[in-house]
Amino acid sequence: MALRVVSMEELKLEVLFEPDRSGESVAAVCRCRGISRSSFYRYRQRYLAEGIDGLQARPRRPLTSPGRIDPRLEQVICAPRNEHPRWGARRIRAELARTGVHLPAVSTIHQTLKRNHLVAPQPPRRRPAKKRFERAVANDLWQIDATQVQLAGGERVWVVDIVDDHARYLLAAHACLALGGEAVWACFVAASAAYGLPRQLLSDNGTYFTGRLHGVEVAFERRLHEIGVELICAAPAHPQTLGKLERFHHTLKEWLHDEGPAGDLEQLQTLLDRFRTHDNEQRPHQGIGDLTPAERYLPTAPLAELTLAERDQPDYPEHAVVRKVGPHGDIGHDGLIIGLARRWAGAHVRIDHVDKLIHIYHGNELVRSLLPDRSRVYQSRSLRPKRRP
């Protein structure tokens, strides 16, 4: 015997008539069928009012959605995404906020993009770090790195770039055919000529930056030491230390893909100069509160342009031990020559003794703290251990 297909409406109607047919109570029928009494009486009321049509499934969507954004605002949100497919919800919110548009939360904008099929499904992302590594002021730490890009003819060339750690400001981007010490130094000179010298420079362990893993000092390290800039190197096989530049390279290559590719090295440098303007002055950065790097970076004049008369000399107590820093960044004290940095040339510093330590201050800023080595006259800023034979 063939099985008969029963519709959901017929099953509901059978349950509604079962108390009259079997003589059992409504509560017993509902308990046996696994439904609530409120559902039983709701469907019976629909059946008495509308007949069999009242037992059909109804949409659960509410009649009104007070929390849904206005359709006109939804069109405003979707327009930038259609024009710039790489922009996410945070970028769209930051860009529209600059035009004076009052916008909902980032999550609401993301849901709007999903509802309009403008966002592809993405796997769950790794939980972001709770604490960001960031210097408190500009020019305290620069990060330098290099990445490869491809020209229109398929030739692979290099881009050396420097970013300020505090403001994410792109200080220089230098295109070169081959990566080496001279190309790296040229990029650093271009940045320092325009924005002054940093206190520290962070790099990876590439031999064009440092030779510390090989027991030698490369030309780039030696030049930085001569001008008083401290080089800091990341741990081996730990690119997260230069995470800002690693993420920046991703943005750079996306922009070059949309605007390029460049035909030759000269055209690539032109694109890089355009990108510097775009990245520094137009693109809001999520890591600095959706500000542009130019809004956060406070440029300083190059140190070479500052004369001694233009530098603010702090006032010290009457009996303080004060020394004037020489043109090479050194001071003499207690039979020793103490190296500071050329950036302090011409400044007046105060010397304090704490037990065996010597503290050197410029105003209230600690310039250097050292335990002097009495076996030598010159106290270098970085006393390197002797290499093993």
N, C-alpha and C positions, 0 to 999 in steps of 0.2 A: 504494500500500500504506500503510495507516494505521500511524502510529508507536505503538510500545508503550511505556507508561509503566513505568519500572523504579524500584523503591523503593530507598532507601539501604541497606537490609539485603541486598537481592539484589546490589548492587554490591560490598558488603563481602565477601559470600560468594564472588563471582567472583574477587576478589583473593586470598582465602585458598586457593582451589583452583588458581590459575594456576600455581604452581611444579610441582605434580604433573601438570598437563595439558600444560604447555609444556616441562617438563624444565629450565627455567632456575632459577638459584639464587634464594633469598629476597632477597638483597641486590640482584640485578639487577631482580627484579620491583618491589621497593620504590623503586629508583632510577627506574624507568620510570614508575611510578604517582605519584611525588612524595610518598611517605609514609616515615616512619621505620620501622626494623625493630622497635623497641620497640612501636610501635602495631600492627604486623602480629602479633607474638607475643601481645600483650595481647588482641586481638580473637579470635585463634585459641584462646586459653585459655578465653575466655568462651563461644565456640561449642562447644567440647568439653564444657564443664560445663553449659551451659544451652540449647544448641541455637540455633535462629534468634532466640529472644527475647534471647539474650545480646548480639546485635549492635545492639539498639535504643539510641538516644541516651539517655544518663543525665544527670540534673541535675548541674551542677558545684558546687552549693552544698555547703560542708563540712558534715559530720555534726554538728560542734560549733562554736560561735563563742564562745571564751573572752572576747573583747574586747567582746561585746555587753552592754549594761547590763541590769539586772534588769527584768522586765516591770512590777513594782510601781513602781520608780523612773520608768519610762517614763510610767506613768499620772500620777505626781506632776508630771512635767515638762509634760505635755499639758494638765493641768487649768487652770493660769493662762492658757494661750494660748486655751482655749475661753472663759474668762471675760473676758479682755481681748485681743481680736483684734489690737490695735495693738502688743502687746508682742513684742519680738524675743528671740533667744536670750540676749543679754547682759542684758536687763532681767529676764527670767525667772530667770536664774542669780543676779542680784543680789538679787531679791526672796526667792527660796527660801533663799539663804545667810543672810539675816537671821533666818530661822526655825530655823536650826541644821541644815538638811539638807546632807549631804555630796554634792556634785555633781561631775559630770565637766566636761571643758573646754567652752568655748562652742561650739566646732565640733561636738562630740558632741551637744550639746543641739539645735543647728541640724539635724543629720542626723536626730535623733529626730523633730523637727517635720516634716521633709520626708517621712520614712517613714510618718508618720500623716496625710499630705496636709493639713497645717495651714499650709504655706508655699507661696505662689504663686511660680512661676518669675520671677526678677528678672534684668534685664540686668546685665552686669559693671559694678561700681562703679569710679569714678575712684580712682586710688591716693591714699591720704590723705597730707597734708603730713607731712614728717618732723619738723618743729619747730613746736611750738605757741607762739603768742604769748600770754603770761600773766604778769601781775604777781606778784611774790613774796609780797606781803602784802595783806590786805583794806584797803579804803578808800584804796588808793594811786591806783586808777583806776576810775572808773565809766563805763559806756557808756549812752547815752540815745538812744532812737529812737522812732518812732511807726509804727503800722500801722492799717489799716482793717478793721473787722469789720461784719457785717450783722445788723441786728435782725430780729425775727420778721416785722415788717411790710415788710421789704425796704429800710428806710432804712439808709444806710451812715454809721457814726460812727467816731470815732478812739479809739485806745488809746495813751497815752504811757507808756512803761515805762523803768525804770532798773535795770541789772544790775551787780553788782560783778564786776570782771574776774577777780579771783583766785578767788572762791568760787562764781561763777555765782548768787549770792544775789539774788533779786528784791526790790529795795529798795522799789519803788513801782510801781503800775500805776493810771493815772488815765484814766477814760473822759470823753470830751468830744464835743460835737456838731461843733465846728469846730476845726481845728488852727491854733494861733497862738502867739504869744509868751507870752501870759498862761497858757494851758493848760500849756505846757512848763515855765514857771516854777513853777506850782502843783505840778506833779509833783516838781520838784527840791526845793521847800521841804518837801513832805511827807516825802521821803526823808531830807533832811539834818536835819530836826527829830527824826527817830527814831534815826538812826544816825550823826550827826555830818557834818562836811564832808569831801569827798575832797580829795586833793592835785590831781588832774587829772580832767577830764571829756572823754570822747571822743564825738563826734557826726559826722553827715554834714554836707553843705553846704546843708541846707534853710534858707531865709531866716528861719524862726522860731528857728533856732539861731545862725546866723552870717550876716554880710553881707560876708565877706571877698572873695568872688568879684565883688561889686558895688561894692567900694571904700567901704563904709559900716560902721558899727558898730551892730548892732541892740541892743534893750533887754536881751535875754538875755545877750549878751556883756558888756555894761556892768555888769550886776548881778553876774555872776560875778567880774569884775575887781575890783569894790568889796569883795567878801568874800574875795578872795585865792585863788580857785580858777582854775587854768589850763585854758583850753578848747583841746582838740586836735581838729582836723578831718581827716576822711579825704580822700584824694585824690579829685578829681571822677571820677564814673563808676567807682568802685571799692568796691562794697558788701562785698567780702571783708574790709575793715578792721573792719567791725562784724559779722563772721561769727557771733559768739556770739549777738547779738540776732536776726540773720536766722534762725538755726536755732531760736532760742527762739520766735519768732513762729509758726513752723510747729507747734511743740508746743502753744502757746497756742490756736491756732485749732482744732486737733484736739480739745482738751479742751472748748472752748466748743461745738463741734459735737455732742459727746456729751452735755454737760450742759445745753445751751441749745436753741434760741437765746433770747436775752433779749428781753423784750417792750418794754422802754424803757431809758433811760440809767441810771436808778436800779437796775434789776434787773441790768443789765450790770456796774455797779460792785460789786454784791453778789457776782456770780459771780467777778469779778476778785479780790476779797478772799479768797474760798474757794480760788481757784486759787493765790494766793500761799502759803497754808498748805500746800496739796498739793505745790507745786513745791519749796518750801524745806525742808519737814520730812519728806515721805513719798517723793518720787520720787528714786531714785538716779540720779546723773548720770555718764554714761560718761566724760566729759572730765575728771573729777576722781577717777578710780579707783573708780567706783560708790559714792561717798559722797553723802549728801544735801548740798545747799548749806549747810544749818544746821550740819552737822557740821564744815564747813570754815571757815565764816565766824565770826570772832571779833568780836562787836559791840563798838563803843566808845561811850562816852557822848557825847552831843552836846557840841561844844566850848563852847557857850554855858553849859553847866552846870558846867564846870570852873573853879574859882577859882584864883587864883595860888598860894594855899597848898596846893592839891591837886596842882599840877603838880610833877613832879620836876625840880629845878634841878641841872644837872650841876656837878661840881667842875672848876675850871680851874687851870692853873699860876699861881704867884704873880705873875709879871710879864706875864701875858696881857692883851691889850686886850679888855675885856668891856664890852658895852653891854646895857642893858635895852630891850626892844622896847616901843614906845609902844602906846597903845590902838588906834591905826589901823594897826598893823603896820609902823611905820617906826622907824629908828634914825638918830642923828646921828653922823657921823664925818668928821674932816678937812675940815670946812666943807661937807659934803654931807649930804643927807637921802636915805637908801637905803631903798627900799620892799622889804619882805619879803612878809608876808601877815598878815591879821588873826588867822589861826590861831596865830601866834607871839606875839600880844599878851601882855605880862607876862613873857615868857621872857627868860633871860639868854643872850646869844650871844657867841661869841669871834670876833675879827677878825684875820685874817692877811694880810700883804702878800707876794705872790710876783711879783717884777718890777713890772709895771704893773697886775697883776690884784689884786683884793680878794676874798678868800675869807671867807665867813661860816659859822661852824659852831655848831650846838647840840649840845653834847657831841661825839660823833664823827660826827654827821650833817652833811653839807654842805647848808646851807640855800640859799645862793646864791653864785655866782661871777660877777663882772662886771668889765668894763673901764670905769672911770668916764668919763663925758663931762663934762669940766671947764667946758664952756660953759653948763651948767645946774646948778642946785642940787639939784633933786629927781631922783633916779635911779629911774625907774619900773621895775617888774618886767618890762614888755614895752614897749620903745621902738619904737613903730610908725613906719614910714617915712611921710613926707609923701605925700599923694595927688597924683598928677599933675593938672595943670590940664586 
